[in-house]
């Protein structure tokens, strides 16, 4: 159709929001009237899901959702993967619409779609093309970048993880177990075998996302989370005995599958751990954290597996203890409470030292003032002192003369004898 081709060209080039919105409405109407002819243009129409204008994005999402529900458009190719970006759209209204579509309509209409496209979604969202066993997704490089959330920052990882969790919530227990196995086989094993380049930034992001998915609680099987088929079988049982036996049988099967799954998973983790350590990769911490959660959640299965290999058990326990110690030390070193406590202690010590220094200075000043006071005290003059006066011989006219003293008095003083005490005698 020439008209459709011209409209799509205008849709890509136009800066007018109203024109782009009207073209999307016209293309949706063409899909109903000329389904086979417009089907090849669906990938171009989905580009509007990433339009700068919220109105165009919401209109495109609503129109394509209606076409998918009425089977005018099929969930194949890049359509499903591009719809995933609506789960983390900047608009809250679009996010609500996407949650309802994936959590209710799609879960009932295509229950296997999330399971079949899960691993591919990890590579597409990271824009990763360094896996030798996977073909590049369709579309130009611009389109791939537009519909990806590449990056290893916290915001990008959080968005991707929200999409993964939304898909995991749609899966039945048997699909969760199968997804666990696919992640280990197609990502972890591929990385340990060299098929996935872990030195590439996008390859590292894929591997880290796989660790986070394997460690999240949504992929774990809980007793209250049963598949629809199991629930229907239990409801059809005649009495409580039949329901109990069916539930016990389901648990036994699940336990056996989990044990076999972990038995195949542990060797992959061991080999990948050695590879990451040899390359000094920062992903070693993510692997150890994932392994720690698996050892905790699947303790009974792992104990049964490792009982035959005591050496491997000792190595795992030693590595986990070493990792926990290093993690605890890092947490203590970077703890805000500890840093605040250290800061307060340093301030207190500084204040105490200042107070002690001030007190010492004050004591030294007081001592100096006391010493100076004693040194500066002047001796009183002789005239001010009370000196005993000797009685002298007075001559005539009231004057005294040394030569006028009687000679016999001086002679008596010279010949005066000392008297010893009785004790000496």
Buried (B, 14 or more C-beta within 10 A) or exposed (E): EEEBEEBBEEBEEEEEBEEBBBBBEBBBEBBEEEEEEBEEBBBBBBBBBBBEEBEBBBBBBBBBBBBBEEEBBEBEBBBBBBBBBBBBBEBEEBBEBBEEBBBEEBBEEBBEBBBEBBBBBBBBBBBBBBBEEBEEBEBEEEBBEBBBBBBBEEEBBEBBBBBBBBBBEBBBBBBBBBBBBEBBBBBBBBBBBEBBBBEBBBBBBBBBBBBBBBBBEBBBBEEEEBBEEBEEBBEEBEEEEEBEEBBEEBEEEBEEBBBBBBBEBBBBBBBBBEBBEEEEBEBBBBBBBBBBBBBEBBEEBBEEBBEEEEEBBEBBEEBBEEBEEEBEEEEEEEEEEEEEEEEEEEEEEEEEEEEEEEEEEEEEEEEEEEEEEEEEEEEEEEEEEEEEEEEEEEEEEEEEEEEEEEEEEEEEEEEEEEEEEEEEE
